[in-house]
């Protein structure tokens, strides 16, 4: 509570979990410290496991859970140390303080003209439960100065991931390159603003620019922990009233001077840099290999235990399934004598599972299951065949009726099938008769069998017979009719011979638009009258 700067008065409620919280003395001590009664609404034994399962579901992309605000923390402070180009002094900066939020990323900016090295370590070696306080050394490679000789800005991204592991994830160098003419004017304005900044301080390489990816701020942090900020430039006076005569004279002089050449446009490019990580392992290589080997043995042991439990559960499931179905759907498919024997065997197997077979090898359960399946599998097959066989016979009968009807229509000289050859249709009739005779024989033979006896014919054999019938008859009855060519017109020396109606039609087309013959006493509005009439 001291680390997070929390007082007892700030705590509104206390919930305790864990098996030891059931001890009255523990409850009394906690209640006395906080000055209020403790709550025990959660399951003391399962609360932590439930929380871990919920956290795993939140982190996993395979599960979708309700949104929870869970903020993890870095338990130990982490610092970085680096050497300057002169290799005389070193810079140290604590990047993640104690109880800093995690996961979290920060971007540190360095001014360098060549490769450099960063070393990460725990700031409080006494509080770390490890023999070594160093985390590792990270070498940022391929760093070079700018073309004008200035030092390059190198941005290094440090991160503490979800598991609390510190690493330098990426590094990039800011490089200035000449821009093409197609660049926007805003680039030139940005470069001009950069050129107007004051020159770099020689001691600036001691400063580290820290960017918080979550907060979005970029404070300037020094190695001594002080923050510096640049005050914004004062606004320029642009109104006519505020201009002084001296300013007017200065402007006149500027007008008389020749125009200056335009500054070249420059754009900024981020170049990714490789980072070589040399981590400090807290365990020796031999000890680590021993742990890896032990882990492999544990994984194999878990696999064997799972297979053993699966075999045991399979026997138990088989016993329960058949004992219920022997008094239900399977009752008709086993004789009375075998029915009683099988029930006794199932009961005996169940007793064995909970007594001698509680902790047996996998092979013992496999053998017990095979013993039960020798009796149970034929019963199950008889039941399934009794369900599927009538459906298969019905489908076969429908196909036989279909092909028999086509053969009958062919004998009646139906136009649909008069193009089929006689010999081909005889093959269809022969196949239909043979299959029909076979179906009648097996159906009669199966009818004489009881349900508790093995079937004479299986549904799979009937389906094979249907496929054989279709392969023989279907290509014959689905033969397409041959195409009939249209009759050709007889040609005469003057052209094709057409009938009289076509001649009359052509004659009518030729007379279309001609004036009809005039009749006596009939006049037309277009004709001019030859009689002059006096009008009053």
C-alpha positions as CSV (number, residue, x, y, z in Angstrom):
1,X,0.0,0.0,0.0
2,X,3.0,2.3,0.6
3,X,4.2,1.7,-3.0
4,X,0.9,2.6,-4.6
5,X,0.4,5.4,-2.1
6,X,-2.9,4.1,-0.7
7,X,-4.1,4.7,2.8
8,X,-6.3,2.4,4.9
9,X,-9.1,5.0,4.8
10,X,-9.1,4.8,1.0
11,X,-10.2,1.1,1.0
12,X,-14.0,0.8,0.8
13,X,-14.3,-3.0,0.9
14,X,-12.1,-6.1,1.5
15,X,-12.6,-9.5,-0.2
16,X,-10.4,-12.4,1.0
17,X,-9.7,-15.6,-0.9
18,X,-7.6,-18.7,-0.3
19,X,-8.0,-21.7,1.9
20,X,-6.2,-20.1,4.9
21,X,-8.8,-17.3,5.0
22,X,-11.1,-19.8,6.6
23,X,-9.0,-19.6,9.8
24,X,-10.8,-17.3,12.3
25,X,-7.5,-15.7,13.4
26,X,-6.6,-14.7,9.9
27,X,-10.0,-13.1,9.3
28,X,-9.6,-11.3,12.6
29,X,-6.2,-9.9,11.8
30,X,-7.3,-8.6,8.4
31,X,-10.4,-7.1,9.8
32,X,-8.5,-5.4,12.5
33,X,-5.9,-3.9,10.1
34,X,-8.5,-2.4,7.7
35,X,-10.9,-1.5,10.5
36,X,-13.9,-3.1,8.7
37,X,-15.5,-6.5,8.3
38,X,-14.1,-8.7,5.5
39,X,-16.2,-10.2,2.7
40,X,-16.2,-13.9,1.8
41,X,-18.7,-14.0,-1.1
42,X,-16.2,-15.7,-3.5
43,X,-15.2,-19.4,-3.4
44,X,-12.0,-19.3,-1.5
45,X,-10.5,-22.3,-3.3
46,X,-11.6,-21.4,-6.9
47,X,-11.3,-17.6,-7.0
48,X,-7.7,-17.5,-8.1
49,X,-8.2,-20.3,-10.6
50,X,-11.3,-18.6,-12.0
51,X,-9.4,-15.3,-12.3
52,X,-6.5,-17.0,-14.2
53,X,-8.9,-18.7,-16.6
54,X,-10.6,-15.4,-17.2
55,X,-7.3,-13.7,-17.9
56,X,-6.3,-16.5,-20.3
57,X,-9.6,-16.1,-22.2
58,X,-9.1,-12.3,-22.4
59,X,-5.6,-12.8,-23.9
60,X,-6.6,-15.6,-26.3
61,X,-8.1,-14.7,-29.7
62,X,-10.2,-17.9,-29.6
63,X,-12.6,-16.7,-26.9
64,X,-14.9,-13.7,-26.6
65,X,-15.6,-12.6,-23.1
66,X,-17.0,-9.5,-21.5
67,X,-14.8,-6.4,-21.3
68,X,-12.8,-6.1,-18.1
69,X,-10.4,-3.4,-17.1
70,X,-7.3,-5.3,-15.9
71,X,-4.1,-3.3,-15.4
72,X,-1.0,-5.3,-14.8
73,X,2.2,-3.8,-13.3
74,X,5.9,-4.2,-13.5
75,X,7.0,-5.4,-10.1
76,X,10.7,-4.3,-10.4
77,X,12.0,-1.0,-11.8
78,X,14.0,-1.3,-15.1
79,X,16.8,1.1,-16.2
80,X,18.9,1.6,-19.3
81,X,22.6,2.6,-19.4
82,X,24.5,3.7,-22.5
83,X,27.9,5.2,-23.4
84,X,28.4,8.3,-25.4
85,X,30.5,8.5,-28.5
86,X,33.4,9.9,-26.5
87,X,33.2,6.8,-24.2
88,X,34.1,9.0,-21.2
89,X,30.7,9.3,-19.5
90,X,27.7,7.1,-19.3
91,X,24.0,7.9,-19.4
92,X,21.5,6.2,-17.1
93,X,17.7,6.4,-17.3
94,X,15.0,4.5,-15.5
95,X,12.5,3.6,-18.3
96,X,10.0,1.7,-16.2
97,X,9.5,2.5,-12.6
98,X,8.2,0.2,-9.9
99,X,4.5,-0.8,-10.4
100,X,4.5,0.8,-13.9
101,X,1.6,-0.3,-16.1
102,X,2.2,-3.3,-18.4
103,X,2.1,-4.0,-21.2
104,X,3.7,-0.7,-22.2
105,X,6.0,0.7,-24.8
106,X,8.3,3.8,-24.9
107,X,10.4,5.4,-27.6
108,X,13.8,6.8,-26.8
109,X,15.6,9.1,-29.2
110,X,19.5,9.2,-29.3
111,X,21.9,11.4,-31.4
112,X,24.5,9.0,-32.8
113,X,26.9,8.8,-35.7
114,X,27.7,5.1,-35.4
115,X,26.5,1.9,-33.7
116,X,26.0,2.0,-30.0
117,X,25.1,-0.3,-27.1
118,X,22.4,-0.3,-24.5
119,X,22.4,-2.3,-21.3
120,X,19.2,-3.1,-19.4
121,X,19.2,-3.9,-15.7
122,X,17.0,-3.9,-12.6
123,X,17.3,-0.7,-10.7
124,X,17.0,-2.4,-7.3
125,X,19.3,-5.4,-7.3
126,X,18.5,-6.3,-3.7
127,X,14.7,-6.5,-4.3
128,X,15.1,-8.9,-7.3
129,X,14.8,-12.6,-6.6
130,X,17.4,-13.4,-9.2
131,X,21.2,-13.9,-8.8
132,X,21.9,-11.4,-11.6
133,X,20.4,-7.9,-11.8
134,X,21.4,-7.5,-15.5
135,X,18.7,-8.2,-18.2
136,X,20.9,-8.0,-21.3
137,X,22.9,-6.0,-23.8
138,X,21.4,-4.6,-27.0
139,X,23.5,-3.4,-29.9
140,X,21.9,-1.1,-32.4
141,X,23.7,-1.6,-35.7
142,X,24.1,0.1,-39.1
143,X,23.9,3.6,-37.6
144,X,25.7,6.3,-39.6
145,X,26.0,10.1,-39.6
146,X,24.0,12.3,-42.0
147,X,25.4,13.4,-45.4
148,X,26.2,16.8,-44.0
149,X,28.1,15.3,-41.1
150,X,25.5,15.8,-38.4
151,X,24.6,13.1,-36.0
152,X,21.5,11.0,-36.8
153,X,18.5,10.7,-34.7
154,X,18.0,7.1,-33.7
155,X,14.6,6.1,-32.2
156,X,14.7,3.0,-30.0
157,X,11.4,1.4,-28.9
158,X,11.6,-0.4,-25.6
159,X,8.7,-2.6,-24.3
160,X,7.5,-4.6,-21.4
161,X,5.1,-7.2,-22.9
162,X,2.1,-9.0,-21.3
163,X,4.3,-11.5,-19.6
164,X,6.5,-8.7,-18.0
165,X,9.5,-9.4,-20.2
166,X,11.6,-6.4,-21.2
167,X,13.0,-6.1,-24.7
168,X,14.0,-3.6,-27.4
169,X,11.5,-4.4,-30.1
170,X,12.6,-2.0,-32.9
171,X,15.1,0.7,-33.8
172,X,15.0,3.2,-36.7
173,X,17.2,6.0,-37.9
174,X,15.7,9.3,-39.2
175,X,17.5,10.1,-42.4
176,X,17.1,13.3,-44.4
177,X,17.0,12.9,-48.2
178,X,16.3,15.4,-51.0
179,X,12.7,15.4,-52.0
180,X,11.4,15.3,-55.6
181,X,9.6,18.2,-57.3
182,X,6.3,16.4,-56.9
183,X,6.5,16.8,-53.1
184,X,3.8,18.9,-51.4
185,X,4.7,22.5,-50.2
186,X,4.1,21.4,-46.6
187,X,7.3,19.4,-46.6
188,X,9.3,22.5,-47.5
189,X,7.6,24.5,-44.8
190,X,8.4,21.8,-42.2
191,X,12.1,21.8,-43.3
192,X,12.3,25.6,-43.1
193,X,10.9,25.5,-39.6
194,X,13.5,23.0,-38.6
195,X,16.2,25.1,-40.1
196,X,15.1,28.1,-38.0
197,X,15.6,26.2,-34.8
198,X,18.7,27.1,-32.7
199,X,21.8,24.9,-33.2
200,X,22.1,21.7,-31.2
201,X,23.6,21.9,-27.7
202,X,26.8,19.9,-27.4
203,X,25.4,18.4,-24.3
204,X,22.2,17.4,-26.1
205,X,23.3,13.8,-26.5
206,X,22.8,13.4,-22.8
207,X,19.2,14.0,-23.3
208,X,16.7,11.2,-24.2
209,X,13.4,11.9,-25.8
210,X,10.8,9.6,-24.3
211,X,7.6,8.9,-26.3
212,X,4.8,7.1,-24.5
213,X,2.9,5.0,-27.0
214,X,-0.2,4.9,-24.8
215,X,-0.2,8.5,-23.7
216,X,1.0,10.0,-26.9
217,X,3.2,12.6,-25.3
218,X,6.8,13.4,-26.0
219,X,8.5,15.0,-23.0
220,X,12.2,15.8,-23.1
221,X,13.9,13.8,-20.3
222,X,17.4,14.4,-19.1
223,X,19.6,11.9,-17.3
224,X,19.2,13.7,-14.0
225,X,15.4,13.2,-14.2
226,X,14.5,16.9,-14.9
227,X,12.2,17.8,-17.8
228,X,12.8,20.7,-20.1
229,X,10.4,22.3,-22.5
230,X,10.7,24.9,-25.2
231,X,8.5,28.0,-24.8
232,X,6.6,28.8,-28.0
233,X,7.9,31.7,-30.0
234,X,6.2,35.0,-29.6
235,X,3.7,35.9,-32.4
236,X,4.9,38.3,-35.0
237,X,3.1,41.6,-35.5
238,X,1.5,41.6,-38.9
239,X,-1.0,44.6,-38.7
240,X,-0.1,48.0,-40.3
241,X,-0.7,49.9,-37.1
242,X,2.0,48.0,-35.2
243,X,4.7,48.6,-37.8
244,X,7.4,51.1,-36.9
245,X,9.2,53.4,-39.3
246,X,12.4,51.4,-38.8
247,X,10.6,48.3,-39.8
248,X,9.3,50.0,-43.0
249,X,12.9,51.0,-43.9
250,X,14.1,47.5,-43.3
251,X,11.4,46.2,-45.6
252,X,12.4,48.7,-48.3
253,X,16.0,47.5,-48.1
254,X,14.8,43.9,-48.4
255,X,12.9,44.8,-51.5
256,X,16.0,46.4,-53.1
257,X,18.0,43.3,-52.4
258,X,18.1,40.5,-55.1
259,X,15.9,37.5,-54.4
260,X,17.5,34.6,-52.6
261,X,17.7,31.2,-54.1
262,X,15.1,28.7,-52.9
263,X,16.2,26.2,-50.4
264,X,16.1,22.6,-51.5
265,X,13.2,20.5,-50.3
266,X,14.1,17.8,-47.9
267,X,12.0,14.8,-46.7
268,X,12.5,12.6,-43.7
269,X,12.7,8.8,-44.1
270,X,12.8,6.2,-41.2
271,X,15.3,3.5,-41.9
272,X,14.9,0.3,-39.9
273,X,18.0,-0.8,-38.0
274,X,18.9,-4.3,-36.8
275,X,19.2,-4.9,-33.1
276,X,21.5,-7.6,-31.7
277,X,20.2,-8.9,-28.3
278,X,22.5,-10.6,-25.9
279,X,20.3,-11.7,-23.0
280,X,21.6,-12.7,-19.6
281,X,20.1,-16.0,-18.6
282,X,19.5,-16.5,-14.9
283,X,19.9,-20.3,-15.2
284,X,23.0,-22.1,-16.5
285,X,22.8,-23.9,-19.8
286,X,23.1,-27.4,-18.2
287,X,20.4,-26.6,-15.7
288,X,18.2,-25.2,-18.4
289,X,18.6,-28.3,-20.6
290,X,17.7,-30.4,-17.6
291,X,14.5,-28.4,-17.0
292,X,13.6,-28.7,-20.7
293,X,14.1,-32.5,-20.6
294,X,12.0,-32.7,-17.4
295,X,9.3,-30.7,-19.1
296,X,9.3,-33.1,-22.1
297,X,8.9,-36.1,-19.7
298,X,6.0,-34.4,-18.0
299,X,4.3,-33.7,-21.3
300,X,4.7,-37.3,-22.3
301,X,3.4,-38.5,-19.0
302,X,0.4,-36.2,-19.3
303,X,-0.2,-37.6,-22.8
304,X,-0.1,-41.2,-21.5
305,X,-2.4,-40.4,-18.6
306,X,-4.9,-38.8,-20.9
307,X,-4.9,-41.8,-23.2
308,X,-5.4,-44.1,-20.1
309,X,-8.3,-42.0,-18.9
310,X,-9.9,-42.0,-22.3
311,X,-9.7,-45.8,-22.5
312,X,-11.2,-46.0,-19.1
313,X,-14.0,-43.6,-20.0
314,X,-14.7,-45.5,-23.2
315,X,-15.4,-48.7,-21.2
316,X,-17.6,-46.9,-18.8
317,X,-19.5,-45.2,-21.6
318,X,-20.0,-48.5,-23.4
319,X,-21.4,-50.2,-20.3
320,X,-23.9,-47.4,-19.6
321,X,-25.0,-47.1,-23.3
322,X,-25.7,-50.8,-23.8
323,X,-27.3,-51.4,-20.5
324,X,-29.9,-48.7,-21.3
325,X,-30.5,-49.8,-24.9
326,X,-30.8,-53.6,-24.0
327,X,-34.0,-52.7,-22.3
328,X,-35.1,-50.4,-25.1
329,X,-34.3,-50.5,-28.9
330,X,-31.8,-53.4,-28.8
331,X,-34.1,-55.7,-26.8
332,X,-35.6,-57.4,-29.9
333,X,-32.2,-58.1,-31.5
334,X,-30.8,-60.4,-28.9
335,X,-32.3,-63.7,-27.6
336,X,-33.4,-64.0,-24.0
337,X,-30.6,-66.2,-22.9
338,X,-27.9,-64.0,-24.4
339,X,-29.7,-60.9,-23.0
340,X,-29.3,-62.0,-19.4
341,X,-25.7,-63.1,-19.9
342,X,-24.8,-59.7,-21.4
343,X,-26.5,-57.8,-18.7
344,X,-24.5,-59.7,-16.1
345,X,-21.3,-59.1,-17.9
346,X,-22.0,-55.3,-18.1
347,X,-22.8,-55.2,-14.3
348,X,-19.6,-57.2,-13.6
349,X,-17.5,-54.8,-15.7
350,X,-19.0,-51.7,-13.9
351,X,-18.1,-53.2,-10.5
352,X,-14.6,-53.9,-11.8
353,X,-14.2,-50.3,-12.9
354,X,-14.9,-48.9,-9.5
355,X,-12.9,-51.5,-7.6
356,X,-9.9,-53.3,-9.1
357,X,-10.0,-51.3,-12.4
358,X,-9.8,-47.9,-10.7
359,X,-6.2,-47.4,-11.6
360,X,-5.1,-49.9,-14.3
361,X,-2.9,-49.6,-17.3
362,X,-4.3,-48.5,-20.6
363,X,-4.1,-52.0,-22.1
364,X,-6.3,-53.4,-19.4
365,X,-9.2,-51.1,-20.4
366,X,-8.6,-51.8,-24.1
367,X,-8.9,-55.5,-23.5
368,X,-12.1,-55.1,-21.4
369,X,-13.7,-53.0,-24.1
370,X,-12.9,-55.6,-26.8
371,X,-14.5,-58.3,-24.7
372,X,-17.7,-56.3,-24.5
373,X,-17.7,-55.3,-28.2
374,X,-17.6,-59.0,-29.2
375,X,-21.1,-59.4,-27.9
376,X,-22.4,-55.8,-28.4
377,X,-21.3,-55.1,-31.9
378,X,-23.5,-57.8,-33.6
379,X,-26.5,-56.5,-31.7
380,X,-25.8,-53.0,-32.8
381,X,-25.3,-54.1,-36.5
382,X,-28.7,-56.0,-36.5
383,X,-30.4,-52.9,-35.2
384,X,-28.8,-50.7,-37.8
385,X,-29.6,-53.1,-40.6
386,X,-33.2,-53.4,-39.6
387,X,-33.4,-49.6,-39.8
388,X,-31.6,-49.1,-43.2
389,X,-32.6,-52.3,-45.1
390,X,-36.3,-51.4,-45.8
391,X,-35.2,-48.0,-47.1
392,X,-32.7,-49.6,-49.5
393,X,-35.3,-52.2,-50.7
394,X,-37.8,-49.4,-51.3
395,X,-35.2,-47.4,-53.4
396,X,-34.4,-50.5,-55.4
397,X,-38.1,-51.2,-56.1
398,X,-38.6,-47.7,-57.4
399,X,-35.7,-48.0,-59.8
400,X,-37.0,-51.3,-61.1
401,X,-40.5,-49.8,-61.7
402,X,-38.9,-46.9,-63.5
403,X,-37.0,-49.0,-65.9
404,X,-39.8,-51.5,-66.4
405,X,-42.2,-48.7,-67.4
406,X,-39.7,-47.4,-69.9
407,X,-39.4,-50.9,-71.4
408,X,-43.2,-51.2,-71.6
409,X,-43.4,-47.8,-73.4
410,X,-40.8,-48.9,-75.8
411,X,-42.9,-52.0,-76.7
412,X,-45.9,-49.7,-77.3
413,X,-43.8,-47.7,-79.8
414,X,-43.7,-44.6,-77.7
415,X,-42.1,-41.7,-79.6
416,X,-39.8,-40.9,-76.7
417,X,-38.0,-44.2,-77.0
418,X,-38.5,-45.3,-80.7
419,X,-34.9,-44.2,-81.4
420,X,-33.4,-46.9,-79.1
421,X,-32.1,-50.0,-80.6
422,X,-34.0,-53.2,-80.0
423,X,-30.9,-55.1,-78.7
424,X,-30.1,-52.3,-76.2
425,X,-33.6,-52.4,-74.8
426,X,-33.4,-56.1,-74.4
427,X,-30.4,-55.6,-72.1
428,X,-32.5,-53.3,-70.0
429,X,-35.3,-55.8,-69.7
430,X,-33.0,-58.6,-68.9
431,X,-31.2,-56.6,-66.1
432,X,-34.6,-55.5,-64.6
433,X,-35.9,-59.1,-64.5
434,X,-32.7,-60.5,-63.0
435,X,-32.5,-57.8,-60.3
436,X,-36.2,-58.2,-59.5
437,X,-35.9,-61.9,-59.1
438,X,-32.9,-61.4,-56.8
439,X,-34.7,-58.9,-54.7
440,X,-37.7,-61.2,-54.3
441,X,-35.5,-64.1,-53.2
442,X,-33.5,-62.2,-50.6
443,X,-36.7,-60.5,-49.2
444,X,-38.4,-63.9,-48.8
445,X,-35.3,-65.4,-47.2
446,X,-34.9,-62.4,-44.8
447,X,-38.6,-62.7,-43.9
448,X,-37.9,-66.2,-42.5
449,X,-35.2,-64.8,-40.2
450,X,-36.0,-63.5,-36.7
451,X,-34.6,-60.1,-35.6
452,X,-32.2,-61.7,-33.1
453,X,-30.4,-63.5,-36.0
454,X,-27.8,-62.1,-38.4
455,X,-29.4,-60.6,-41.5
456,X,-29.2,-62.5,-44.9
457,X,-28.5,-59.3,-46.8
458,X,-27.0,-56.0,-45.7
459,X,-28.1,-52.5,-46.8
460,X,-24.7,-51.9,-48.3
461,X,-25.2,-54.9,-50.7
462,X,-28.6,-53.6,-51.8
463,X,-27.1,-50.2,-52.5
464,X,-24.4,-51.9,-54.6
465,X,-27.1,-53.7,-56.6
466,X,-28.8,-50.3,-57.2
467,X,-25.6,-48.9,-58.5
468,X,-25.1,-51.9,-60.8
469,X,-28.7,-51.6,-62.2
470,X,-28.2,-47.9,-62.9
471,X,-24.9,-48.4,-64.7
472,X,-26.6,-50.9,-67.0
473,X,-29.9,-49.2,-67.7
474,X,-29.3,-45.5,-67.4
475,X,-27.0,-45.1,-70.5
476,X,-29.6,-46.9,-72.7
477,X,-32.8,-45.1,-71.6
478,X,-31.2,-41.6,-71.6
479,X,-29.9,-41.8,-75.2
480,X,-30.7,-38.6,-77.0
481,X,-32.8,-38.6,-80.2
482,X,-30.9,-38.1,-83.5
483,X,-31.3,-34.6,-85.0
484,X,-33.7,-34.4,-88.0
485,X,-32.4,-32.2,-90.9
486,X,-34.9,-29.7,-92.4
487,X,-36.0,-30.4,-96.1
488,X,-34.1,-28.4,-98.8
489,X,-36.0,-26.2,-101.4
490,X,-36.0,-27.3,-105.0
491,X,-34.1,-24.9,-107.2
492,X,-35.1,-23.9,-110.8
493,X,-32.9,-22.1,-113.4
494,X,-34.5,-18.8,-112.3
495,X,-34.1,-19.4,-108.6
496,X,-35.9,-21.3,-105.8
497,X,-39.5,-22.5,-106.6
498,X,-42.0,-20.8,-104.3
499,X,-45.7,-21.4,-104.0
500,X,-48.5,-19.3,-105.2
501,X,-49.2,-17.6,-101.9
502,X,-45.7,-16.2,-101.8
503,X,-46.2,-14.8,-105.4
504,X,-49.5,-13.2,-104.4
505,X,-47.8,-11.8,-101.3
506,X,-45.0,-10.3,-103.4
507,X,-47.6,-8.9,-105.8
508,X,-49.4,-7.3,-103.0
509,X,-46.2,-5.8,-101.7
510,X,-45.5,-4.3,-105.1
511,X,-49.0,-2.7,-105.4
512,X,-48.8,-1.3,-101.9
513,X,-49.3,2.6,-102.1
514,X,-51.0,2.6,-105.6
515,X,-54.2,4.6,-106.0
516,X,-57.4,2.5,-106.2
517,X,-59.4,2.8,-109.5
518,X,-61.8,5.7,-109.8
519,X,-65.5,5.0,-109.9
520,X,-68.2,7.1,-111.6
521,X,-69.5,10.0,-109.6
522,X,-66.6,9.6,-107.1
523,X,-64.5,12.6,-106.4
524,X,-61.4,13.1,-104.3
525,X,-60.5,16.1,-102.2
526,X,-57.2,16.4,-104.0
527,X,-58.8,16.8,-107.4
528,X,-59.6,20.3,-108.6
529,X,-63.2,20.9,-109.7
530,X,-63.7,22.2,-113.2
531,X,-67.1,23.9,-112.4
532,X,-67.0,27.6,-111.5
533,X,-69.7,28.6,-109.1
534,X,-70.8,32.2,-108.3
535,X,-70.9,32.9,-104.6
536,X,-73.2,35.6,-103.2
